[in-house]
Amino acid sequence: VSVLASFAFGILTAAVAGSFVVGGKTGPLAVLHVLQLTLSDWLATSPRRIGAVAKLTFLEAIRRKALLVGVIFAILFLFGGWFLAQPASDPEQQVKVYVAFVMRVIMYLTLPMVLLLSCWSIPEDIRVRSIHTVVTKPVRRQEIVIGRVLGFSLIGGLLLVVMGVVGYVWILRQLTPQGRTHLVSRNPVYGKIA
């Protein structure tokens, strides 16, 4: 917090000094006026409008079937065991190899999907002009940005849950009975789920 405060103070000092050089005595007053307007604009931010934009973002991603790619990758993921070297008969080694594989696959599939979805979403909204219905309403720019970020976070969370469940089922199917016993004995939470 102190680093952020000192960084903000440094930027404010540089802005006031720069405005004094450019605008003379009225420069710092203009900077303070803009800060006052910015603060009042942020204080008037509505969580309800942010939630509406987040819900719209989430529903548009579902409607465009963008998550269908995740389902396809999840199905392909089930065949990943064919390409892994079979770990030793040691149950602990089995668990380590399969859990590491699942974590890497989830990371390498979920992160690019959310990034590409968020990168393609706004240009697609501009192309089909669905963003025009949002920006013509009394919605502030920061509400649109925060709502979009929350919507994409919900999509990423949903993808993470789906891939986690698929990964868990895959791990249970790949492990030998001794490996499953080792997994449950080391982590009692898994035993409740299985």
Disulfide bonds with the S-S distance in Angstrom:
none
